[in-house]
Amino acid sequence: MLHHLNTHKTAWLITAAYGVIFGLISLVNHYHFRTFGLDLGIYTHGIYSYSHLQWHTFTMGLEGETFNHLGNHFSPIVALLSPFYFLFGSYTLLVLQIAAILFGGWGVYSFAKERLDGFQPELILVLFFSMWGIYSALAYDWHANVMAAMFVPWFILFFDRGDTKKALLMFVLVLICKENMAVWMAAIIAGLAVRNFFLKPKESNWMLTGSLLATAVVYFMVVQTLIMPALNTAGVSDHLGNYSHLGDGPGGVIKTMLTKPRHVFYLLFESLQEDVLTFKLKSQLHFMVLVSGGIALIYRPHYLIMLAPIYAQKLLSSSPSHWGVYSQYSIEFVPIISLAFVEFLQNFSFPKWKMPLLIGTVVGATVFNWHPTRSNTSFYKAEHYHSGLNSQTIYEALQLIPADAVVSASNVIVPHVASRDKIYLYPVVKDAEYLAILTHGRDLYPVDSLDFPNKMLELRTDSLNQIIYDENNFLIIKRVVTSVEKR
């Protein structure tokens, strides 16, 4: 262990420094009520349920829907992470997400260490930790695809080494993070197969490659068409609905992609919506890919194959929130671009230009990642450490709510009170015994901002409601639950 620390001292220092930065972003956001019921609250409720040996029953739908959450996103890994709930409470998933990102960075570093020399692997580690996709994900809660993306470098590393057992472990961990990760894994394996076919066909384990590819495809089909519908009989969540403009169901989407390639190519760069604010989003993504080392994808196109479903998932969606560089929808680019850049440098024809190119890419990725600045990631600004709320008094007020009570809470409050059997996202109330509502200082979603004052007036004047706290823009009400609501 001591020898390892001495050998990789610089890499460990880099990891520690970025670990602190990631903590200052993610954990500070959570403390200052900049995390949300959708999605951190959902999965915090999940790890609470699994840690108490219960199914994760989804209750935070916008209509108060109730069903097994595996029917919305098939993420069994949440159950594996649940024991850590007893150590970190509502911070559990954020802590584990940071740890996963650091772990993924070391996968990329190990990959680079076997292919590059000198200080280049350490710079690749900095490049990985500096990419926009990580900060966009950290700024907005916890997401299972972030965990999946961090297992991918290790899968590719072990696959290339011929370490089948460890590669299989990483393969399984990626699959159980989220149902659509199986499609991504199929593309990753296809990319590796193309690379090996041209570069080292005699050394390749084609039986393993074919088996993994088939397993990923079958796994996705079984989960998507059989398991998830069985767990979500009401069909509340329809993720394929974002692609309905391309055709009905998976078959219609695939048909459009095959028969209208010009239209699909257009959608990779342009918006079909009239809102001018959406026009720049896709170009932002392409620009960030290029300045972060994406030029390597052109010279190592097998990595472009690996990103094909990610590009399609983001850019062919009808939702503009998927297109750009924000939220968790860019995290999959980070490991793939990093690994592609390693192979690009490994075979670079001009050795004396390697370091300048690498340094320039690291600087570009870092500079453009912080411009424009995003408020939730500005760890270097004083205002990041001030919530605009009286956070401490809100935490004290939350202690007035019994641990076993059914609660309906504001979006930013939910992650802090999700450790109970039943939790709703306000304005859904149903059989909630307590309401915990932040009345000012944060976005009111999913409440209509115009209707919000009327709702607050109704709650405060209802004779059946007992106001137990109403200060610092925070309202806690104890309700009398009727027999009809209990049903």
JORA-V760900 format. One line per field, one symbol per residue. ss: DSSP state (A for helix, B for strand, O for the rest). burial: I if it has 9 or more other C-alpha atoms within 8 Angstrom, else O. Layout:
# JORA-V760900
ss = ???
burial = ???
This chain:
# JORA-V760900
ss = OAAAAAAOAAAAAAAAAAAAAAAAAAAAAAAOOOOOAAAAAAAAAAAAAAAOOOOOBBOOOOOOOOBBAAAOOOOOAAAAAAAAAAAAAAAAAAAAAAAAAAAAAAAAAAAAAOOOOOOAAAAAAAAAAAOAAAAAAAAOOOOAAAAAAAAAAAAAAAAAAOOAAAAAAAAAAAAOOOOOAAAAAAAAAAAAAAAAAAAOOOOOOAAAAAAAAAAAAAAAAAAAAAAAAAAOOOOOOOAAAAAAAAOOAAAAAAAAAAAOAAAAAAAOOOOOOOOAAAOOAAAAAAAAAAAAAAAAAAAOAAAAAAAAAAAAAAAOOOOAAAOOOOAAAAAAAAAAAAAAAAAAAAOOOOAAAAAAAAAAAAAAAAAAAOOOOOAAAOOOOAAAAOOOOOAAAAAAAAOOOOOOOOBBBOAAAAAAAOOOOOBBBOOOOOOOOBBBBBOOOOOOOOOOAAAAAAAAAAAAAOOOOBBBBBBOOBBBBBOOOOAAAAO
burial = OOOOIOOOOOIIOIIOOIIOIIIIIIIIIIOIIIIIIOIIIIIIIIIIIIIOOOOIIIIIIOOIIIIIIIIIIIIIIIIOIIIIIOOIOIIIIIIOIIIIIIIIIIIIIIIIIOIIOOOIIIIIIIIIIIIIIIIIIIIIIIIIIIIIIIIIIIIIIIIOOOIOOIIIOIIOIIIIIIIOIIIIIIIIIIIIIIIIIOOIOOOOOOOOIOOIIIOIIOIIIIIIOIIIIOIIOOOOOOOOOIIIOIIOOOOIIOIIIOOOIOOIOOIIIOIOOOOOOIIOIIIIIOOIIIIIIIOIIOOIOIIIIIIIIIIIOIIIIOOIOIIIIIIIIIIIIIIIIIIIIIIIIOOOOOOOOIOOOIIOIIOIIIOIIOOOOOOIIIIOOOOIIOIOIOIOOIOOIIOOOOOOIIIIIIIIIIIOIIIIOIIIIIIIIOIIIIIIIIOOOOOIOOIOOOOIOOOOOOOOOOOOIOIOIIOOIIIIIIIOIOOOOOO
